[in-house]
């Protein structure tokens, strides 16, 4: 993914926020990335990061399932 891409930038900033202990900020950034995703690749990247920031197993499963649900084989 192009580092100049808005979704990539939001995910990178979100990962940084997460490592700095700012979980709520990280989740918000990943949600913004999800909202901006223009294709399946971007959506899968955002969903992956959203899954890692969830607090319930059901929510983790939901976000982890987003990518396979979008793939066309």
ROSE-4610 file (N, C-alpha, C; in Angstrom, 1 decimal, always signed):
// ROSE-4610
residu = [X/X/X/X/X/X/X/X/X/X/X/X/X/X/X/X/X/X/X/X/X/X/X/X/X/X/X/X/X/X/X/X/X/X/X/X/X/X/X/X/X/X/X/X/X/X/X/X/X/X/X/X/X/X/X/X/X/X/X/X/X/X/X/X/X/X/X/X/X/X/X/X/X/X/X/X/X/X/X/X/X/X/X/X/X/X/X/X/X/X/X/X/X/X/X/X/X/X/X/X/X/X/X/X/X/X/X/X/X/X/X/X/X/X/X/X/X/X/X/X/X/X/X/X/X/X/X/X/X/X/X/X/X/X/X/X/X/X/X/X/X/X/X/X/X/X/X/X/X/X/X/X/X/X/X/X/X/X/X/X/X/X/X/X/X/X/X/X/X/X/X/X/X/X/X/X/X/X/X/X/X/X/X/X/X/X/X/X/X/X/X/X/X/X/X/X/X/X/X/X/X/X/X/X/X/X/X/X/X/X/X/X/X/X/X/X/X/X/X]
num = [1/1/1/2/2/2/3/3/3/4/4/4/5/5/5/6/6/6/7/7/7/8/8/8/9/9/9/10/10/10/11/11/11/12/12/12/13/13/13/14/14/14/15/15/15/16/16/16/17/17/17/18/18/18/19/19/19/20/20/20/21/21/21/22/22/22/23/23/23/24/24/24/25/25/25/26/26/26/27/27/27/28/28/28/29/29/29/30/30/30/31/31/31/32/32/32/33/33/33/34/34/34/35/35/35/36/36/36/37/37/37/38/38/38/39/39/39/40/40/40/41/41/41/42/42/42/43/43/43/44/44/44/45/45/45/46/46/46/47/47/47/48/48/48/49/49/49/50/50/50/51/51/51/52/52/52/53/53/53/54/54/54/55/55/55/56/56/56/57/57/57/58/58/58/59/59/59/60/60/60/61/61/61/62/62/62/63/63/63/64/64/64/65/65/65/66/66/66/67/67/67/68/68/68/69/69/69/70/70/70/71/71/71/72/72/72/73/73/73]
x = [+0.9/+0.0/+0.9/+0.5/+1.3/+1.2/+2.4/+2.4/+1.7/+1.5/+0.8/-0.7/-1.2/-2.6/-3.2/-4.4/-5.0/-5.3/-5.7/-6.0/-4.7/-3.7/-2.4/-1.9/-2.0/-1.5/-2.3/-3.6/-4.4/-4.1/-3.9/-3.5/-2.1/-1.2/+0.2/+0.1/-0.7/-0.8/-1.6/-2.6/-3.3/-2.4/-1.5/-0.5/+0.4/+0.8/+1.7/+0.9/-0.3/-1.2/-1.3/-1.5/-1.7/-0.4/+0.7/+2.0/+2.2/+1.7/+1.8/+0.8/-0.1/-1.1/-2.3/-2.5/-3.7/-4.7/-5.3/-6.1/-7.4/-8.0/-9.2/-8.9/-7.8/-7.4/-7.0/-6.4/-6.0/-7.3/-8.3/-9.5/-10.2/-10.2/-10.9/-10.2/-8.9/-8.1/-8.4/-8.5/-8.8/-10.2/-11.2/-12.5/-12.6/-11.8/-11.8/-11.2/-10.2/-9.6/-10.6/-11.4/-12.5/-13.5/-13.8/-14.8/-14.3/-13.0/-12.4/-11.9/-12.0/-11.5/-12.2/-11.4/-12.0/-12.0/-11.3/-11.3/-11.2/-11.2/-11.2/-9.8/-8.8/-7.5/-7.4/-7.9/-7.9/-8.8/-10.0/-11.0/-10.4/-9.7/-9.1/-8.0/-7.2/-6.2/-6.8/-7.8/-8.5/-9.2/-9.9/-10.6/-9.6/-8.4/-7.4/-7.0/-6.8/-6.4/-7.6/-8.8/-9.9/-10.1/-9.9/-10.0/-9.1/-7.9/-6.9/-7.2/-8.2/-8.5/-9.9/-10.5/-11.8/-11.6/-12.7/-12.6/-13.5/-14.2/-15.0/-14.6/-14.7/-14.4/-15.3/-16.6/-17.5/-17.1/-16.7/-16.3/-15.0/-14.1/-12.8/-13.2/-14.1/-14.5/-15.1/-16.0/-16.7/-15.7/-14.7/-13.7/-12.8/-12.4/-11.6/-12.3/-13.6/-14.4/-14.6/-14.5/-14.7/-13.9/-12.6/-11.7/-12.1/-12.2/-12.6/-14.0/-14.9/-16.2/-16.1/-15.1/-15.0/-14.2/-13.4/-12.6/-13.4/-13.1/-13.7/-12.6/-12.9/-11.9/-12.1]
y = [-1.2/+0.0/+1.2/+2.2/+3.4/+4.2/+4.5/+5.3/+6.6/+7.2/+8.4/+8.2/+7.0/+6.7/+7.0/+7.6/+8.1/+6.9/+5.8/+4.7/+4.2/+4.1/+3.6/+4.6/+5.9/+6.9/+6.8/+6.6/+6.5/+5.2/+4.1/+2.9/+3.0/+3.7/+3.9/+4.8/+5.8/+6.7/+5.9/+5.1/+4.3/+3.3/+2.7/+1.7/+2.4/+3.6/+4.4/+4.7/+5.2/+5.5/+4.3/+3.1/+1.9/+1.5/+1.7/+1.4/+2.4/+3.6/+4.6/+4.5/+3.5/+3.2/+4.0/+4.6/+5.4/+4.6/+3.5/+2.6/+3.2/+4.1/+4.8/+5.6/+6.3/+7.1/+6.1/+5.0/+4.1/+3.5/+3.1/+2.6/+3.6/+4.9/+5.9/+6.1/+6.0/+6.2/+5.0/+3.8/+2.7/+2.7/+3.2/+3.4/+4.5/+5.5/+6.5/+5.8/+5.0/+4.3/+3.4/+2.7/+1.9/+2.7/+3.8/+4.7/+5.2/+5.4/+5.9/+4.8/+3.6/+2.5/+2.5/+2.6/+2.7/+1.4/+0.4/-0.9/-2.0/-3.2/-4.4/-4.5/-4.1/-4.2/-3.2/-2.0/-1.0/-1.4/-1.9/-2.4/-3.5/-4.4/-5.5/-5.0/-4.1/-3.5/-2.9/-2.0/-1.4/-2.4/-3.4/-4.4/-5.2/-5.5/-6.2/-5.4/-4.1/-3.3/-3.1/-3.0/-2.8/-4.1/-5.3/-6.5/-6.5/-6.0/-6.1/-5.1/-4.2/-3.2/-3.5/-4.7/-5.0/-5.6/-5.5/-6.0/-7.3/-7.7/-8.9/-9.9/-11.2/-12.2/-12.0/-11.7/-11.5/-10.4/-9.3/-8.2/-8.5/-9.2/-9.6/-10.4/-11.4/-12.3/-11.5/-10.6/-9.8/-9.1/-8.4/-7.7/-8.6/-9.7/-10.7/-11.3/-11.4/-12.0/-11.1/-9.8/-8.8/-9.1/-9.4/-9.6/-10.8/-12.0/-13.2/-13.0/-12.3/-12.1/-11.2/-10.4/-9.5/-10.1/-11.1/-11.7/-12.5/-12.2/-13.0/-13.9/-15.2/-16.2/-16.4]
z = [+0.0/+0.0/+0.0/-0.8/-0.9/+0.4/+1.0/+2.3/+2.2/+1.0/+0.8/+0.8/+0.8/+0.8/+2.1/+2.1/+3.3/+4.3/+3.8/+4.7/+5.3/+4.5/+5.0/+6.1/+5.8/+6.8/+8.1/+8.0/+9.2/+10.0/+9.3/+10.0/+10.6/+9.9/+10.5/+11.8/+11.7/+12.9/+14.0/+13.6/+14.6/+15.3/+14.5/+15.1/+16.1/+15.8/+16.7/+17.9/+17.8/+19.0/+19.8/+19.2/+20.0/+20.8/+20.2/+20.9/+22.0/+21.9/+22.9/+24.0/+24.0/+25.0/+24.8/+23.6/+23.4/+22.5/+23.2/+22.5/+21.9/+22.6/+22.1/+20.8/+20.8/+19.7/+18.5/+18.8/+17.8/+17.1/+17.9/+17.4/+16.5/+17.0/+16.2/+14.8/+14.8/+13.5/+12.6/+13.1/+12.3/+11.8/+12.6/+12.2/+11.0/+11.1/+10.0/+8.8/+8.9/+7.8/+7.1/+8.0/+7.4/+6.6/+7.1/+6.4/+5.1/+5.0/+3.8/+2.8/+3.2/+2.3/+0.9/-0.1/-1.5/-2.2/-1.7/-2.3/-1.3/-1.7/-0.8/-0.1/-0.7/-0.1/+1.1/+0.9/+2.0/+3.1/+2.7/+3.7/+4.6/+3.9/+4.7/+5.6/+5.2/+6.1/+7.3/+7.1/+8.2/+9.1/+8.5/+9.3/+10.2/+9.7/+10.4/+11.7/+11.5/+12.7/+13.6/+13.1/+14.0/+14.8/+14.2/+14.9/+16.1/+16.0/+17.0/+18.2/+18.0/+19.0/+19.7/+19.4/+20.0/+21.4/+22.2/+23.6/+23.8/+22.8/+22.9/+21.8/+22.1/+21.0/+19.8/+20.1/+19.0/+18.1/+18.6/+17.8/+17.0/+17.7/+17.0/+15.8/+16.0/+15.0/+13.8/+14.2/+13.2/+12.3/+12.8/+12.0/+11.3/+11.9/+11.2/+10.0/+10.1/+9.0/+7.9/+8.1/+7.0/+5.8/+5.9/+4.8/+4.0/+4.6/+3.8/+3.1/+3.8/+3.2/+1.9/+1.8/+0.7/-0.5/-0.2/-1.2/-2.3/-3.5/-4.6/-5.1/-5.1/-5.5/-6.9]
